[in-house]
Amino acid sequence: MKRIAIVGAGISGLTAAWQLTRPSGVPVEVTLFEASGRAGGIIETVRRDGFVIDMGPDSWVTEKLTARELVQELGLAQELIASNDSTRKTHLLLNGTLETMPDGLRMMVPTSSAALAAMEVSPLLTAAMLQAFHEERVRAPELKRTSPVEDESIASFTERHFGREVLDRLAAPLLSGVFGGDVAALSVRAVMAPFVAMERERGSLIAALEEREGLRHAAGQPVQAIFTTLRSGLGLLTDTLAEQLPPGVLQLGQRVLSLHRSDAAGHPGWIVSSSSAGSQVRKPHSPALDECFDEVVLATPSQAMAELLEPVDRDLSRLLPVAASSAILVALAWTKTTMNLPQGFGFLVPPSRTGQPAGSQLLATTFVGQKFVDRVPAGGHLLRVFFGGDSARALLDAEDSDESVIQLALRELNSILGPQNGGRLPQPALAEVRRWPLSLPQYAVKHLERTTALDHRVAGIPGLHVLGNGLRGVGLPDLIREARRLATKLLSAEI
């Protein structure tokens, strides 16, 4: 019987363990190590007083089907709900005022000539930005001909197509809101691969999107909601994965301290050393917790993965993309309170050079009750407030109490939403804080080249496999796809 160790019970590790333990006719024994006292990683749902509060990611991109497929296989199809796209609006903070992003944009790109024409009345777009959009279509042959052979940053890619203002006013806040990173450092090929393909095919991104929209309409394909989630929160997904594992597979509070290759005669493999109760080091009197496995799957954050792999293969460890930014999420809930919120899903705060108020530390805010149904009781409101990048790092370094972070979030919200709510928001009935240090991987320029080199290095080490959001996508569907793909290989004759 093949023995498989999985380290890390986030969505990647849980999905791989669940897939490996499904009836398959292949005898395997799986142990899933998790240092903390709960499974799920940054996916967590708090349910209190009728509120459904996701304290990590709250949904996935609908067009990526692997998450939906897993939900259905888990027997949770009835839980699937779509975002309220009929009232979807996103706002940007500009000169202290929330301005609505115009309809017909995919990220920072107009999806058609008609959409571009309608944008001419938007206060968010300057005359120079509109001119840049119109000229981008005309420049299609040039853009196609000069498409770089090498990877480049999102900032460079956007500036080549649309200029600096579009970068600062649209691309930077949108991408920072998703990745919590710097568009001058993020890889366009790793983060926005479809746009790179459009440039190679058509040159003009606007022309390429318009063509795709036309084909979709001609085929009679319905417009999908942008996001999908579970009615009871995404925590239900990871909870169900954990519950459906066979007894003894999930080992909570069991920290893996080290691993090394075993060359024992007749049984080459891996020795995994672990310690219970989340201990960082093994004490002399601790019982021996060394176990032998045929395969080891590392599904931890890249930083922890690098530490475990340093003694195994220093060069491999150094190939891991360990750059990441931190996030702090503050959820604020009000019961039976009248609040005047802009219509839509929430707002983003651009970098300071483009209109962010002096001293503001917010990255984004989501109006949860307007984004999804059944998340907020009647008459209530739920806001998720995000601090990211330098702001989150400063707050983490300062080790501020939860209460001080909550008060900071309220001050920031009052400066933006207070004027239309009698000067300040009322005190919330519920508040939750989660700190997620180094949780948002930064896919730097040439990330794909480094990942390819990493894959080759890992392939040369028998029985070692790596998963996680630092490698091939940060969204739930990407992580689920990679975990299921690896589990299928482990159950086949390929390994």
N, C-alpha and C positions, 0 to 999 in steps of 0.2 A: 504494500500500500504506500503510495506516494504521500509524504508528509510535507505540508506547505505552511510556512509562517508568513503572516501578513502583519506589518508593523504600521499602526495608525488606523483608527476607526472613524475617519471622516467619510465623506460620500464615496471616495475612490476605494478605500479599504473595505468598507461595508459592501459595496456593490460587487467587488471581486470575491469576497468571502461568500456572499449570497449565491452568486453564479456558480462558484466551485462546489457548493454543497447542494445544489439542485440534483434531483435524480438524473443520472447521465450514463450509468453503467460503468463508469470509471471509478475505481476505488481510491479515494483521497481522504486524508485526514488534515483538517485545516485548524490552525490556531491564529486568532486575530488578537494581537496585543494592542492595548490602549492605555496610555499612561494616566489619563484623567479618569474621573469617576463616571463619565457619561460618554456615549457614542454620539457621533454626528458632527464633530468638529465645529466649524463656525455656523453650521445649520442648527438653529434652536428656535423653538416657538414657545412663547409664554401665553397662557390662556387664563385671563382673570376678568371677572365681572362682565362677561360678555365680549371682551376684547380678544382678538386673535393677533398677537404681536410677534412677528418674525424679528429675531434679534441678530440675524445675519442676512443672507440673501433672502428675497421674498418671492422670487419667481424665476422663470427661465424664458428664453426667446422661443416663441411658439414654433417657428419654422424648423428648428432643430428637433427632430422627432424622437431621439433616443430616450429622453427623459419621460415623455408620454408613454412610450412603449414599456418602460420599466414600471411605471405607475400602474398600467393596465395589468401587467403580469403579476403584480403584487396584490391584485384584487381591489384597487383603489380608484377604479375608473369613475365611480360616482362622485369622487372628491374633486375631479378636474374642473376648474373654472377659468375663464378668460378675463383679461383686463377690460375695463369699461372704456373701450376705445371710441365709442360714440361721443364721449365728452373729453377725450384726451387732449390735453394741452400741456406744454412745458414752458416754464417761464425762466428768464434770465434776469439776474440782478444787474441793472445798468444805471450808474449814477444814483444809486439809492432807491431806484424804482424797479418794480417787477414788470418786465416787458415780455409779451407773449411771443414765443417763437412761431413764425408763420407755418401754416399747413403746407404739406407737399415737400417736406425735407426728409431725406434719409441721411442721418448724421448732418453733415454740413453741405449736402449736395441737393439742389432742386431735382425733383423726379421727372419734371416735364417742362416744356415751354409754357404751358398753361399755368402750372404752379408758379413758375418764375414771374409771369405777368401779374399774378395775384399778389406777389410779395412786394410790389412796388409801393404799397401803402403801409408797409410794416415800419414802425419807428425803430425797429431793431437793426434794419439794414440801411446803410448809407448809400448815397448815389454811387460812390466808388465801388462798393460791394456789388451792387446790382450790375454795374458796368462790367466788373470782373466776371460775373456769372455769364453774361451775354457773350463776352469775348472768349470764354472757355470753349464754347461750342465751335466758334470760328477757328480756334487754334487746334482743333482736333488732329489734323495731319501732323503738325509740329510736335504735339504732345506724344503722339504715338511713335513718331520717328526718334524722339529724344528720350524715350522711357529708359530710366537707368538700368544697367545690367546688375549693379550691386544694390543691396538693401539701403534704405534711407529712413530717416525719422518721419513721423507723422507730420511734424512741423514743416519739414522740407517738402514733402509730398503735397501738402495743402497749399503752401505758398506757391509752388510751381503752377498749380491749377488756378488758384483764386486770389492769391495775394495775402498780405499780412493781416488786413482787417478781418477777413473771413476766418483766418486762423485764430485771432485773438477773441473775436466775438462769438464764434460758433464752435469751431473744432476744439479749442482748448477747454472750455467749460464742459462740453459734452464728454470728451474722452477722459478728462480728469474726474468727472462724476462716476464713470464706470471703473476706471483703473486706479484712481487716486494718484496718478503719476504725471510726469512732465512730458508733454508732447514733443519736446525737443530731443528726448532720449528714447521714446518708445518706437519700436520697429513697426513700420507700416505693413511689412509683409507678414509679420506675425499677428498683428492686431486687426488689420483691415485688408486681408487677402483678397476678398471679392473686388474691392476697388482697384487693387493692383492689376487684377485680371481684366477689369473693364478698360483700364488705360492701355493695356497691351492690345486689346481687341479693337477698341474704337478711338482711343486717344481722349476723347471728351467723356467725362463721367456723366455729365447731364444727358448727353445723347445716348449713352449706354443704358442709363436708367429709364429713359423715355422709351427706348426700344423694348426693354424687358416688360415695362408696364403695358405697352401695346400688345405684346404677345400674350400676356396674362389675360387681358380683357378679351382678346380674340378667342382664346381657349375657354372662356367662360369660367375661369378659376375665381372662386370667391376670395374676398379680402379677409385674411386671417387677423385675429387680434395679435397685437405685438407680443404680449406676455401671457404666460399660463402659470397657474399656481394650484395649490390644493386648498379647498375650502377651510380646512382645519389648520392650515399652516404647513410650511415645508418640513417642520419637525416631524410631522406624521410620516413622511417618506423615510427618513433615517430611523425613526422609531420602529417602523414596520420591518425594514430590512433587518434590524437587530433582533426583533422578536421572532422573525422567521428563520433565524440561524439555529441549527441543532444545538442542544444543550452542550455546554463546555467549550464551544468555539470561541465566543467572545470573552476575553480576559480583561476586565476593567481594572484600573489601578495597577496595571502591570507594565512597568517601564522597561523597555529594551535598552540595556546599557552598552552592549557591544555585540558584534558578530564577527566570525572569522571562518575561513574555509577549514573543513576537516578532511584530512587525507587518510583517515582510518582505513585499514585494509578491508576491502569488501563493502565499505559504506562511505564513499566520499560524499560530502555535502556541506552543510553549514551548522556551526554551533552558535546558537542564539542565547546570550546571557541576559537575564532579566531580573528585576527586583520588584517586589510587591510594595503596596502602599505608596506608590509614586516616588520612592526614594531616588535621589539623584546619584547616590553612590552605594556600592555594596559594603555593608559593615562586616567586620571579621567574623562575627558570630551569626551572620545571616545564613540561612540554609542555601545550599547550592541550587541554583535555578538555571542550569545549563541544559539545553535540549538540542537534539540533532534533527535537522530538517533537510529534505532533498532540495527544496526551492525556498527562496526568501523573496518576498515582495515588499519593497519599501514604499509606503504610501503616506509618508509624513510630509510636513513642510520642508522646502528645500534646505533650509538652514540645519534642521535636525538630521536630514538625510546626509548632508555633507559631513557632519560630525561622525556619524556612524561609518561612513565609507572612507574617512581619512586613513585609518589603519589598514584598510583592505586594499585600497588603490588610491594613492595621493593624487595622481593625475586625473583620475575619474572624479574624485571629490571636487577638484578645482574646475571641472567642466560644468558643474551644476550651477544653474542661474540663481544665485542666492539673493540678488537685489530685490527688495520688496518694500512697500510702504505700509504704514500702519493705519488703522481706522478705529474710531470710537463712535459707537452708535448710541444715541439717546432716544428712547421712545417715551413720548408724553401723551397721556390720555385724559380726556375731559368727558364727564358724564352729564348729559342733559344741559348743555351749555350752548348759548348762541354765539357762534363765531363766524366772522366774515372772511372766508378764504377764497382766493382766486379759483376759478374753475380749472380743473385739470389734475394732473398727477403730482405736481409739485414744482420746485424751482431749483436752479443751479446757480452757483456763485462763481463767476469767472475769476481768473487771477487778478491780483490787485492792480496791475497796470491798465486794466480795461474796465474800471468802474466799480471795483469792490470797495466798500466803505473802509476808511482807515481803521485798522484794528480788528476787522471782521475775520473770524476764523472758520466760518462755516464752509463746507464743501457743497452740500445739497440738503434738501428737505423733501420728504414724500408725504403727500396727503393721502393716507392709507384708505380712508373711507371713500374717497373719490376714485381711487385706482382699482379697488376690488370690492365686490359685494360681500356681505356677511362677515366683515372684519370688525365692525363697530356697532354697538347697540344703538337703538333708536335715540336720536337727540345727542349722540356722543360724537367726539372727534378724536382722531389718532394721528399724530405726526411722528415721523421717524427723522431725526436730525443727525447728520453725518459730519464728523470732523475727519479730515484726511491730510496726507502729506505732512508738511512741516508743522501744521497746527496739531495734528494727532500726536506726532512725535514729541512736541513740546509738552503736551498734556500728560503723555505717558511718562516722560522724564521727570515731570514735576510731582508725579504720584498724587495728583489731586483726588480728594474724596469723591465718591459718587455724587454727593449733594452739591459740591462745588461745580462739578461738570454739568449737572442739571441746571443750576442757576446760570451758568455761562450760556447754555443752550437757550434758556428763556430770555436772557438779555439780547442775544443775537436775533431771536425771533421777534422780540418786541421792537427792535430797530427796523425790521422789515415789514412785519404784519401789524404792528401796534397801531399805526395811524388809521387804519380802516377798522380797528377794533377798540375804539374809545381810548386810544393812547397806549394800552398795554393789554396783554392776554391775561385771563384769569389764571390762578394757580391750578395746575393739573391735579386730577384725582389720583392718577397713577403715574409713576415714572420708573423706568428701567434703564440701566447703563450696561453696556458691554464694551470691553476693551479687546481689540483684536490686533495685537502687535505683529508686524511683518506678515500680514495676512493677504496683501494684494501684490502678487508678483509683478515685477516690472520687466516686460519683454523688451529688452534693449535692442538697438540696431544689431543685426546679424544674429538674432536669437535662434532663427531656424538653422543656421549653419552650426551653431554651438550644440543645438539639440541633436542634429545629425551626428556630429562627432561623439556626443554622449552615447547615443544609441549604439554606435560601432564599438565603443569601449565596453559598454555593458554586455554586448553580445559575445565578447571575448572572455567573459567571466561566467563559467557554468553555474546555472541555478540562481542567478541574480536578476531581479527585475525592478523597475522603478515606475511609479505612478505619482500624479499630483498636479496641482494647479500651476506649478512653476515650469511645466514642460510643454504641454500641447493644448492649452486652452484653459480658461478660468471659469467658464460657465458650467452649470450642472450637466447639460447634455454632453459637453466635451469630456468631462471627467467620467461620466457613466459610460460613454462610448469606449474610451481607452481601457477602463477597468473590465468591461465585458469582453473586449477583444483579447486582452491578456488572459483572462480566465479561460476562454475558449482554446487558446493556444496551450495552456497548461494541461487541459484535459485531452489534448490531441497528441499525436505522435510527433508533433513538430519540436517538442522540447524533451 
